[in-house]
Structure formats: structure tokens, C-alpha cells
């Protein structure tokens, strides 16, 4: 008599699951939202972290391409998307974001943790990797909400999307001009036009692509379309001094020089954030790094096109 298996094979879904994790700041607790793709029991985890004014839904195409091999997790960094806003806006800085991601990693319990970080998400990843450089294993401690400690969470491979230890001042000034602007549109199509204008560096996209890049960064409120994030996150951004930037870059270069895992640097050939000279320095200073550039793209590649997705997929999955 033949036996029939009762096991249910996991089938990837077309849309992600939404969940939340409690994180701590000096002002108290806040919830961080994250979008999850793939088998929830898969302990091979890929964390994808967005740029300054974006959300975890930026990675939908990449997640769909990788959710059979990975449990793909795409957080909305605090102050953005479906996450809470901080009581104290001074907390909108990289150290707070790193602490939040450590809490998330403890929740996920990965056997292997790979990383894709676009712009700010890459800096968060570099901060996390800096912790791994101190200890070969990333060991999030037990949190106050009953989370078990992740005993050994080995970092696998890391993708840094148009970001590095040195930042172009002119590019940062361009971003700073629109981060805190309180814009309101009567029609969704106006929001799409706005995103297409300020995000020209994303490179060429068709109408469906620009719609997808707008869908989660504007929300309807009282009959108008407004930005999805806390406008106060512009405050610590604007308070950066040249001295503070220089000190931060020194720490980032130190973390990069000791990055203990293979890394892929993606660069838009016309980027005004990651200079070509900086990208070359990154390759020269870390033997485990390699660089891929995309023509016709500035800051930052959106990881939506076939060639960009293929570059990430090949790097993460090739033995």
C-alpha cells in the first residue's frame, strides 16, 4: 500500500505578510513594521532595508525573485510607512536604526543572515556589520519583551546599494532640500509626478514603475495625498556639521575595512551620493568586495529591473 504524505508544501504568495516588533528608544517603546515574504519557517533570512524617505515595499520585485530561497524581511524603519513615529525626533539617527534591527534579528532567529541595504539601509547594515567585526557572531541580547537571545547569527553576504563610508556633500544637500517639505496633493497622479521629479536618479521607469514607486510613499489623509513619513526626521539630518560628518565617515571606513563577509557594491553610474572614486576605494580596501555599476542610473538603483535583480540574486546565491 502506498503512503500519501500529509505535508503541505509552502507556496510563495504574491503579496507580503505584515508584522510588527517592539523596539526601544530613550523616549520609550515604539513598533517597527516589517513586510515578510517566503516560508516563515525558513531560517535563511534576507533583510532588505530602504533609503531615507522610502519604505520596505521598495523591495517587492526583489523579494518576489528570492522568496523561494529566502525568508525575505523588509522593515519600514521607524518614522516611515506603517511603523510608529518617535516621540523625540532626535532618535531618527543610524544608531537607533541599528538597535531596532538588532531587535528584529533576534525576533527572526536566522541561521544565516544576508543583507541588502539601499542608501541609508546600507549604512544601517554597515553599523550592524561593525558589531560583527567586534565579535564573529552577532549576538542580540534578550530584550525586555520576552524575546529569546539569538545565540549565533552569522552574517552571510551583504549588498550595499549606492552607498559607502564617504558621502557626497552636494548629494546630501539635494536630499535635504525636500525631506522636510510638507507637500499635499489633491490627486494621486500629482504625487506620482512629484516622485518622478525628485527621484530622477532612480533611472528610467515606465508609468507602472513610477506608480509602484509612489504607492507606498504617499498616503491619503482627509482627501489629500501626503508623505508617509514623519517630517521631523529632517531635523537631525539638517543638524549634521562638517565635523560630525568627518567623524562618522572615519567610523564607517573602520567598519568597512574590517567587514568580515563578502559584499557587493551597486552603484548608479551617475550617482551624486556614492562617488566613483569612493566605490573604487571600497574595492581596494576590502578584498571581499566587488563592484557593479548601472549606466543611466543615479542615486539609487531601485532593484526593479531584470539586470539589477539578477546582479543581486547571482551574488547572494552563487556558491
Secondary structure, DSSP 8 states (H G I E B T S, - for coil): -------------SS-EEEEEEEEETTEEEEEEEEEES-TT--EEEEEE--TT--GGGGHHHHHHHTTTSEEEEE--TTSTTS---SSGGG-SHHHHHHHHHHHHHHH--SEEEEEEETHHHHHHHHHHHHHHHSSSB-----TTS----S-BEEEEEEEES--SS--HHHHHHHHHHHT---EESSHHHHHHHHHHHTGGG----HHHHHHHHHTTEEEETTEEEESS-TTHHHHHHT--HHHHHHHHHHHHHHHHT--S-EEEEEETT-SSS-HHHHHHHHHH-TTEEEEEETT--S---S-SHHHHHHHHHHHH--
